[in-house]
Amino acid sequence: MLIVLKIILCSGVLLGLYHLFLVKEKTFTFNRFYLITALLFSLCIPFATIETKEVVKEIPATIFVEGNEQVIEAQIVTPQESFDYTKALLIGYCIVSGILIFKIGYSVIKIKKLKGRKIKYQNRTVFLLKQDLAPFSFWNTIYLSETYFKDSKIENSVFLHEEIHVKQKHSLDILFVEILKAIFWINPFIYFYKKAMVNNHEFNSVISKKTCLNFYFSEKQDRESEIM
C-alpha cells in the first residue's frame, strides 16, 4: 500500500510541475517526452532504495541461572481462520484491471472492424468510413468519413492535421497511457495525464498546420465518445 501511495504522490507532483512550467509553452515535443518520462519515473522511483550502514553497538549479555526449574506444559492453540481482506481487495483490483484491459483490446478491434474502403492518398493509407464519424488516426492509418472525400480529394486542413498525428505516432502515447490507466486505475492523476497528452497532441498538430483549434477539439471529443 505504501508503494501505491508513493506512486500516486510522485505522479501528482510531476504533473503539477508540468502545469506550472510547461503547459503554456510551445515546446510540444519536449512536453510529450516529459509526460511519458514522468509516468515511467513515478512508477520506478518508489522502488528505489538507498543503502545505509547501521552501526550496532555490542552489549555484553548477562545470563541469570535459577536453581529451581519449573516445567510448564505448553498448550497448542489452533488459530481460527479469518477472512483475508487484503487478498480479497487484491483480487477485486485485478478483476477491474482485467476488465479495463479487455476494453482497450475491444476498442482496437472495433476500430479494425469499421466498414469502409482503403485507399492510398499522398502516400498515406486512408480508410474511408461509411459511418459519419469525425476524422481520426490510429497507428499508420487515417480514418475519415466518405463525406470528407470529394472529387477524389480530401480537405487539405483535415488531411494535414491527421498526417501530423500519424507521423509522430501519437496513437502510441494514448495506447500507452490507456494501458497504465487499466493497471493503475486507482491513481487519480493518471486520467489528467491522458488529458494533458491529448491536448499537447492537438495543439502540436493545430499550430503546426495552422488549422482551426475549436473545430478539431469538438470533433475529437465526438470521435472519442463514439469509438471508445
N, C-alpha and C positions, 0 to 999 in steps of 0.2 A: 504493500500500500504506500509505503514511503517513497518508493521509486516512482510510482504513478504520480504522486503529488509533486515530485521534483520535475518530472517531465512536463506537467501542466504549468508549473511555475516558470520553468525555463522558457517554454514556448510562448507564454504570455509576456514575459519581459522582452524577448526578442521581437515579438510582434509590436509591442509598444514602441520600441526603438525605431522600427520601420515607419510607423505612423508619425513619429515625432520628427524624423530627419530625412526620410526618403520618399514618402508617398507623394509629395508635391514636386519632387524633382523629375526631370525628364530623362533620367538615366534608366531607361526601361530594361536594358539587358542586365545591368548591374542589379536592379531591383529584383528581376527574375532569379538571378543567381543567389541573391541574399535570402529570398523567401524559401527557396529549396534547401539551401545550406542551413538556414535557421531551423527548419523542421528536422533535418538529419542531426544537427548538433544537439537539439533539445532531447532527442531520443538517446544519444550516446553519452552526454555529459553526466547523467545520474549514475551511470555505471563506472565512471572514472573514480579511482581511489588513490589517495595519497598515503604512501607508506611512511610511518613514523616509528622510530625506535623507542620502545618503552623501557625506562630504567627501573629495574626491580631491585629493591634493597633486601638482602637476605637477613632474616631474623632467626637467631638460634631457637630451635624448638625445645620446649620444656615438656618432659614426659612425666606424668604422675601415675604411679602404680599403686593400686589399692590392694590391701591384703586379702580381703574377702570379696570374691567374685560372685555375682548373682547371675544365674541363668534365667533369662526371660524367654518364654516361648513366644515365637512370632506367629501372629495370626495373618493368614493370607486373605487380603481383601480384594475381591474382584470388582474392578471399576465398572460402573454402569455405563452402558453405551449411550452417548448423547448425540443429538443431531449436529452434523458438521455444517454450520452456516457458511463458513469460508469456502468449502468445496461447492456448496450449492450456488453461491454467488459467482464463483468462477465458471461453473457450468452454464449458468444463465448468461454470463458475459460472452462466453464463446458461442452460444446459440445466436445471440444478437449479431455478433460479428459475422458468423456464418451466413445469416440472412442478408446482411448488407453486402457481403462479397458476392453472394448469389445475384443480388440486384444489379451489381456492376456488370457481371457477366451477361445477365439478361438484357441490359441496356445496349451492350455491344452487339449482341446477337440481333436485337431489334433494329439497330442501325443497318446491319448487314442484310437484313431481310426486307428493307424498304424497296418498294416496287418502282421500277423506272428503267431507264436505259443509260448505258455508259457510253460516253464519247470522249474524244481527245480534243482539248481546246487549249491552244497555245502551249502545247507540250505538257499539259496537265490533265490528269484524269478527272472528269466531271461526271457526276451521276445526276441525271435529270429525273426528278421525282414526279410521280403522278399526283402525290399529295401536295396540298397547298401549305408548304412549310417554309419558314424563313431560312435563308442560306446559312449553312454551317459547314465545317470541315472536320474530318476525322482521319488521322494518320496522313496518308498521301492523297486523299480524295476530297474533292469539294462536292457537297451535296446542295442542290437547289431545285426549286420547283420549275417545271417546264415553262411557267409563265415568265420566268426571267430570261428564257432563251427565245429570242425573237429575231427573225431574219438571219438565222444561223450565227447570231451574236449574243453575247452576254454583256449586260451593262458594265462598263469598264470599272466604275467605282466598286460595284459588288464583287467582281472577279478579283480585282487587286487586293481588296480587303481580305478575302478568304485566302488568297495566294500567300499573303504575309503569314497567316496562321499556319499554313501547310509548310512553308519553307522553314519556319522557326520551330516547328514541331510542338506547337502549343498544346496539342491534344495529349501529348505525353505528360506534361505538367499536371493537367487536370486529372488524367488517369492515375498518376502518382498520388496526388492528394486525396483522391477518392478512395484509393486502397488504404491509405493511412487513416482516413475517416472511418472506414469499416473496422479497422483493427483497434484504433484508439478513439472510438466514438464517445467515450466518456470525457474526453478533453474538449471543453467548450471553445477553446481558441482555434482548434483545427478548422472549424467552419468559417471563421474570419480569415484564415489563411487562404482558403479557396476563393473567397470573395475578393481578397487582395490580388490573387493571381489572375483571376478573370478580368478584373479592372485594369491591371497592368497590361495584359494581352491586348485588350480592346483599345486602350489609349495608344499603345505602341502602333497597332495597325492603323488606327484612325489618323493619328498625327503623321505617320509615315506617308500615307497616301492622301492626306487632306480631305477625308470624306466626312460625311455628316455624323457627328457624335451621337446626337439624340436618336436618330433613326436606327443606328446599329444597336444601341443599348436596348431599346424596346424590342427590336427584332430578336436579339439574343435571348432575352428573358422569355419571350413567347416560345422560342425553339426549345429551350431547356425544360420548360414545363410540359411540352408535348413529347419530347424524346425520353427524358429521364423519369 
